[in-house]
């Protein structure tokens, strides 16, 4: 399938409705958001304060994007900045290598640490319920990985409202 422009509106709507059904079947509450560079976007909440964004990219119509992120509060960011340089660098490298093991795409692991974004892609050709649910689960685990590494490092967990993708 070409990168963009050749998918019919009917096919796009079918994909959107299938994704909506799968998310709701899996217990997510949804709201539709205004697409910015996307054909459609859902904000999904797992009921525990974690949110992910799911959408179909307008420039890559053959791809569904799942995104999650962690906003690092000022207190935690300052604790990271105040670590001895070697300990801070070791922590950031450990976080990067752990995220590499997840196969998620990520960005934002640099100083000052303010926001870490995670994403996962599904090519439409591979879009099945099993694939979608597995990728959603991988994204949730990636968010938890970051949160738990921060909690372990500083013996505290960031507030629940700091979890997930904030829109």
C-alpha positions in Angstrom: 0.0 0.0 0.0 1.4 3.4 -0.8 2.5 5.8 1.9 -0.4 8.1 1.6 -3.4 9.3 -0.3 -4.7 6.0 -1.8 -6.7 4.6 1.1 -10.4 5.2 0.7 -12.3 7.0 3.4 -14.4 3.9 3.8 -11.4 1.7 4.6 -10.0 4.4 6.9 -13.3 4.5 8.8 -13.4 0.6 9.0 -9.9 0.6 10.6 -10.9 3.4 13.0 -14.0 1.6 14.1 -12.2 -1.8 14.5 -9.6 -0.1 16.7 -12.3 1.6 18.7 -14.0 -1.8 19.2 -10.8 -3.6 20.3 -9.9 -0.8 22.8 -13.4 -0.8 24.3 -13.4 -4.7 24.5 -10.1 -4.4 26.3 -11.5 -2.1 28.9 -10.2 1.3 27.8 -12.4 4.4 28.0 -12.0 6.5 24.8 -12.4 10.0 23.6 -11.8 11.1 20.1 -9.3 13.9 19.6 -8.7 16.4 16.9 -6.2 14.8 14.5 -3.0 16.8 13.9 -1.3 15.1 11.0 -3.5 12.1 11.4 -6.7 10.8 9.8 -8.2 10.0 13.2 -7.0 9.9 16.9 -8.3 8.3 20.0 -7.1 9.1 23.6 -7.5 5.9 25.5 -7.5 5.7 29.4 -7.0 2.4 31.2 -8.9 3.7 34.3 -5.6 3.9 36.3 -4.5 7.3 35.1 -2.5 6.0 32.2 -3.4 7.2 28.8 -2.2 6.3 25.3 -2.9 7.9 22.0 -3.8 5.8 19.0 -4.1 7.2 15.5 -3.6 6.7 11.8 -1.0 8.9 10.3 -2.2 11.0 7.3 1.3 10.8 5.7 1.6 7.1 6.3 -1.9 5.8 5.9 -0.6 2.2 6.0 0.4 2.7 9.7 -1.3 2.9 13.0 0.7 4.7 15.7 0.4 4.0 19.4 2.0 6.6 21.7 2.5 6.9 25.4 4.6 9.2 27.5 5.8 10.1 31.0 5.9 13.7 32.2 8.7 14.0 34.7 7.7 16.3 37.5 10.0 19.1 38.5 11.0 17.4 41.8 12.1 14.2 40.1 13.8 16.1 37.3 15.7 18.1 39.9 16.7 14.9 41.8 18.1 13.5 38.6 20.0 16.7 37.8 21.4 16.6 41.4 22.8 13.1 41.1 26.6 12.8 40.8 27.5 13.0 37.1 28.6 9.4 36.8 25.5 8.0 38.7 23.2 10.2 36.6 24.8 9.1 33.3 24.7 5.4 34.4 21.0 5.8 35.2 20.2 7.4 31.8 22.1 4.7 30.0 20.4 2.0 31.9 17.0 3.5 31.1 18.0 3.7 27.4 19.2 0.1 27.2 16.1 -1.2 29.1 13.9 0.6 26.6 15.9 -0.8 23.7 15.0 -4.3 25.0 11.3 -3.5 24.7 11.5 -2.8 21.0 9.5 0.4 21.6 10.7 3.6 19.9 11.5 6.3 22.4 12.8 9.8 22.7 13.4 12.4 25.4 16.1 10.7 27.5 18.4 13.7 27.8 19.0 16.3 30.3 17.0 18.0 31.6 14.7 15.0 31.8 11.2 16.4 31.4 9.3 14.0 29.2 9.9 10.6 27.8 7.8 9.5 24.8 7.3 5.9 23.7 5.7 4.7 20.5 4.8 1.6 18.6 3.8 1.2 15.0 1.5 -1.4 13.4 1.5 -1.7 9.6 -2.1 -2.1 8.4 -1.2 -5.4 6.6 -0.4 -6.9 10.1 -3.4 -5.3 11.9 -5.2 -8.1 13.8 -6.8 -8.0 17.2 -4.0 -10.1 18.6 -1.3 -7.8 17.2 -3.1 -4.7 18.3 -3.7 -6.0 21.9 -0.1 -7.2 22.1 1.3 -3.8 21.0 -0.9 -1.9 23.3 0.3 -4.1 26.1 3.9 -3.6 25.2 3.4 0.2 25.2 1.8 0.0 28.7 4.7 -2.1 30.0 7.1 0.4 28.5 5.4 3.3 30.5 5.5 1.1 33.6 9.2 0.3 33.0 10.1 4.0 33.1 7.9 4.7 36.1 9.3 1.8 38.1 12.9 2.6 37.2 12.3 6.1 38.5 10.5 4.8 41.6 13.4 2.4 42.4 16.0 5.1 41.9 14.3 7.6 44.1 12.2 5.4 46.4 9.0 7.1 45.2 6.6 7.0 42.4 5.6 10.0 40.3 2.0 11.1 40.9 -0.6 9.1 38.9 -1.6 12.1 36.8 2.0 12.2 35.4 1.6 8.8 33.9 0.7 8.2 30.3 0.4 10.4 27.3 -0.9 13.8 28.3 -2.8 15.7 25.6 
